[in-house]
Amino acid sequence: MTTMARQTAAPPTARGSEIRRHELAAFLRSRRERITPEQVGLVRGARRRTPGLRREEVAQLSAVGVTWYTWLEQARDIQVSVQVLDALARALRLDASERTHLFQLAGATDPTPAASCPNVTPALRAMLTRLEPIPACIQNSRYDILAYNRTYGRLMGDLDAIPPEDRNCLLLVHTDKDWQAAVVNLDETRRLMAARLRASLAGHLGEPAWKVLLGRLEEIPEFRENWERYEVVGTRSKTKEFLNPYVGHLTVEHTDLWLGPRLGARMVTYTPVDDDTWERVERLHALASAAPVS
């Protein structure tokens, strides 16, 4: 009996994978059932009996096949890409903890920037603070905002209110009304940012985080139009203008300070170019410092 049990029992790794698949299936069902159709812009209908969303609705919102998503909820042994996990996390409106749990159950690494980044050291954060009132942040070559000081956090609205996984400059200039209203010469800015992203992409082809970002951006017609131009530009210092919602018009000098060639991380600073902007930036810093911490 013992010998037979030893021969037929699944190896520990296989048992662990099966347990994770069932946990993933249960987690997806629980998250699906808590979301109402109205929350995602769907019509409930008089004959609906399913609590929350139907499987086909989650599949539609995530742009995946209904059969494939059904297999996920049935705990079948299928491969799940990080792009699909990212789409499911957004469709199911997962918060940061739930998103982390989803990727852990799937045995995958979340490619989007988290609330804190190991590449942003305490020394770099101290530098951001010391630069105030000058707005400054740390970005990577995908335009992910990895860290920022208080003045930058109020430069184009309230960055603290935006989920960490959505703090990407290219996404925000296409999807966030506050950012769009704050950026002077919005169309030109979008075009140049797309060209800069394409220049950076050459060194990151096939990387999951880049695939996830491009998947989101290519759903936006304005980005897609600029992306299909196949323009490429390098980095350079330049004068930029913002219409800040708190203190008004700002004219600043944009400067990139490169932190390391491998990941393309850079410190971005916006130095006022005239006395009026200096005065307004100082007022913006005072407002940001007085705001409660999110």
Helices and strands as residue ranges (DSSP letters): H 2-8, H 12-34, G 37-40, H 55-62, H 66-73, H 82-91, H 96-105, H 122-130, E 136-139, E 145-148, H 150-153, G 159-161, G 164-166, H 169-175, H 177-182, H 186-201, H 208-217, H 221-227, E 238-244, E 248-260, E 265-272, H 275-290
